[in-house]
Amino acid sequence: MGPTVSPEALQRWQGELDRTFRQLEGLRALVGRPSEPKIGQTPGGAADGSAHPGQGARMGAERLADVIERFTDDGGGAGAAASSETTKQWQEEFDRNFRRFRNLHGLVTRPVEPKVGQTPREEVYKKNKSRLYRYASTRRYRTPLLFVPNLGISRPYIFDLLPGGSFIEHMTREGFDFYLLDWGVFGPEDNDLTVEHCVTKILPRMAQQVLASSGARELSVLGYCMGAPISASFVATHAEIPVKNYIDMAGPIDFSKVGLFGLWLKKEYFDVDRVVDTLGSVPADLVRAGFKLIKPTIDLSTGLNLWWNLWNDTYVESFQALNRWANEYVAFPGEFFRQWVRDFYQENKLYRGELVMGGRPVRLGTITCPVFVVGAKEDYIAPPACVRALLDVVGSRETEYAELPGGHISLIAGRGAARHCWPKVAGWLAPRS
């Protein structure tokens, strides 16, 4: 924990920042957009005719050119005026730095809570803390899509972050009948919740509600991150629910290839029973620490990227929304975490065909619908090899794998996702819906 900053010190720092911002604002006006000087005015207020329109702007440009010349003169005494191109570049850079400082000033002195999750939706069903949402769309495709995200760790509004930067918005604009399962935020009262309960009770109920509210005979299922192995287990054990298509986005299947998390959670290093029996649940702060440790420089790189892009209003807006999400961790229910670590990470039962849920063996080979798997090249949470492994064990005749640029989050959220991932997923699903 860092040193505590007193309210008085913070107020002084904000005051100094505010004064510096006003000075920079005045300098920008003087150099970049100077006002017309009021010269030769008579007592009656009439200006002397010697003042020429545009004189102030020329003076500002001459001031800036003179400053540039001082820095760019080769010392040979030529005294050549700075080129108009160089002047333009300096003006642009000065303006960019002004905007950078303006946005920093706003972030510190007038922080704004970003508005996330703006795509219109309605709550279709709720059970305990789980919610099923249906999003507004033209519903051009008859087969509804049930989106199953991770449970715990983080909130699902990352998939509907901002207008123009939302996976859900993209899919609804394409005409898909989009449903989102929100597992909820868990407390100590939920410590008895297990992975098995999610697979055998919650997901079947949600899928039935999707079919009932849409009036469709079949549905597609898309699992992201942890939601992929959970939803794949559901599809493999519930043949009575007609799943037309299945998509795995950055969801680990072969847990022998999950990288650093898999190493940390090995039986010889991590006693999951002792952790759960001691803590009861896995608190949000512990979840945060785990993800920070796997990439210790993430806060530094995030700060540097913000500084270099602080002049860009759109970037700053996206940063505020993403930063809010990235620091809003969610606790794991104790028994869910115990089963998740033991059966998936430590014993790899899903991939090996040894997992049993609700008395039913989970055989991924029983999945025979078309399957699309998407991995992220720079994913250090679910590396491509552990995601692609689903295609080795399903019984589907029609399968496809795409490995796209990005990491675990940037695969589905951000500018890169809008270019690479969202069109790919929509393009694969559309003719099959």
Buried (B, 14 or more C-beta within 10 A) or exposed (E): EEEEEEEEEEEEEEEEBEEEBEEBBEEBEBBBEBEBEEEEEEEEEEEEEEBEEEBBBEBBBEBBBEBBBEEEEEEEEEEEEBEEEBBEEBBEEBBEBBBBBBBBBBBBEEEEEBEBBBBEBEEBBEEEBBBBBBBEBEBEBEBBBBBBBBBBBBBBBBBBBBEEBBBBBBBBBBBBBBBBBBBBEBEEEBBEBBBBBBBBBBBBBBBBBBBEBBEBEBBBBBBBBBBBBBBBBBBBBBEEBBBBBBBBBBBBBBBEBBBEBBEEBEEEEBEBEEBBEEBBBBBBEBBBEBBEEBEEEEEEEBEEEBEEBBBBEEBBBBBBBBEBBBEBBBBBBBBBBBBBBBBBBBBBBBBEEEBEBEEBEBBBEBBBBBBBBBBBEEBBBBBBBBBBBBBEBBBBEEBBBBEBBBBBBBBBBBEBBBEBBBEBBBEBBEEBB
